[in-house]
Amino acid sequence: MTAHRILFIVLDGISDRPCPELGNRTPLQAALTPVLDRVAHDGICGIMDTIAPGIRPGSDTAHLSLLGYDPKRYYTGRGPLEAEGCGIRMEPGMIGFRCNYATVDNEGKVIDRRAGRIHETEPLSQAIQDGVDLSSLGVQFVFRSGAGHRAALAFRGEGLGVSVTSNDPKKEGVPPLPFLPRDGDEADRRTARALGEFVRQAGEILRAHPLNLRRQAEGLPPANTVLVRGAGVMGHFEPFEKKYGLSGTVISAAALISGIGTAVGLKRVDVPGITGSVDTNLSGKVKATREALASSGFVLLNIKGADEAGHDGNPRAKMAFIEKIDAAMAPLATLEDTLLVICADHSTPCSVRDHSADPVPVVIRGEGVRVDRVTAFDEVSCAEGGLHRIRGSSLMPILLDLLDRSPKYGA
């Protein structure tokens, strides 16, 4: 008897380092997690380097690795994946960028890199799409809103390069940086010129937009410029169903993860009220996941709020959200005919406020697993499990073998 489908839950950035505020426990150790602990009790556990030991993974490279797409071969930059996730159909050869709406003051200095974490920016993005004209530079573009303050941009045109700098200064109190070619190549210079003109025209449109005028009247920071980074050229991805023989679905508030999913051929399911933050609609995600499993052999569910708390350096908020995740996941913990996989894509320690290379906990529960003695799902307990320490690229082969879909190597 073997399972016939996979539910792959990625708890984005959930793992951490010991926090003094929590008695030198990680938020995952300190949280009350009866559901996750039950899954650990009934499954086989381990810890995992999603890329390799000592390598700090990005969410993009980590998810590619977890899905079995070698980042060294497939990763060209975050931009095209973010653009795909924002609803831009990225064709091979198109150049993608990730963007932030931001606020600059009257002197042109960045005073808020996220424009007050603005939401519902679609009217701004549509105005930019309708009003910016790059035809004199031989460039076509598509610009779309993402979640919150995020957006994405894609260029199509002859002789464009991707080796360009960002205008994001990564700090406030200084002006945006100029776009520059990294290598002095003419194709890169063309892209840099097009980006500069795009941001210039977009700024004029944004400064006069009614939404921003209203925000200013309400004392809120206007989204009056666009910060652009993460240039990359869209490549070709082997379809997930061809690679594994499984139809698939992706459910995520993060445009990046949705973009990775659709790039490899997973069907995207949009859920109202999901934000990628601690206020996300967890029950809606769980309901959509159960529905997707009725028709998909593989469902990727990404839950991101713990990562945000880690970036904010707030261990108590991270612990509290982990407990919310645990309660919401109860309907998924007892599914039959399903391999349930739960892991993180990377660690986001509150002490670092960024990703780290610390390995993440992983558990597989379902038919055929050799249940070990681990009874708690956390960074330390899982290290004692039967999976031991693996790499992210090993996870899909392990799952395929448990589904009895793994080809034999040799006679």
Sequence and secondary structure as in RCSB ss.txt:
>XXXX:A:sequence
MTAHRILFIVLDGISDRPCPELGNRTPLQAALTPVLDRVAHDGICGIMDTIAPGIRPGSDTAHLSLLGYDPKRYY
TGRGPLEAEGCGIRMEPGMIGFRCNYATVDNEGKVIDRRAGRIHETEPLSQAIQDGVDLSSLGVQFVFRSGAGHR
AALAFRGEGLGVSVTSNDPKKEGVPPLPFLPRDGDEADRRTARALGEFVRQAGEILRAHPLNLRRQAEGLPPANT
VLVRGAGVMGHFEPFEKKYGLSGTVISAAALISGIGTAVGLKRVDVPGITGSVDTNLSGKVKATREALASSGFVL
LNIKGADEAGHDGNPRAKMAFIEKIDAAMAPLATLEDTLLVICADHSTPCSVRDHSADPVPVVIRGEGVRVDRVT
AFDEVSCAEGGLHRIRGSSLMPILLDLLDRSPKYGA
>XXXX:A:secstr
    EEEEEEETTBB   BGGGTSB HHHHS  HHHHHHHHHSEEEEEESS TT    HHHHHHHHTT  HHHH 
S HHHHHHHHTT    TT EEEEEEEEEE TTS EEETTTTT    HHHHHHHHHH   GGGT EEEEEE STTE
EEEEEE TT    B  S  SSSSS      BSS  HHHHHHHHHHHHHHHHHHHHHHT HHHHHHHHTT     E
EEEEEEEE      HHHHHS  EEEE S HHHHHHHHHTT EE   TT  SSTTS HHHHHHHHHHHHTT SEEE
EEE HHHHHHHTT HHHHHHHHHHHHHHTGGGTT SSEEEEEE SSB  TTTTS B   EEEEEESTT    S  
S STTTGGGSTTEEEEGGGHHHHHHHHTT    S  
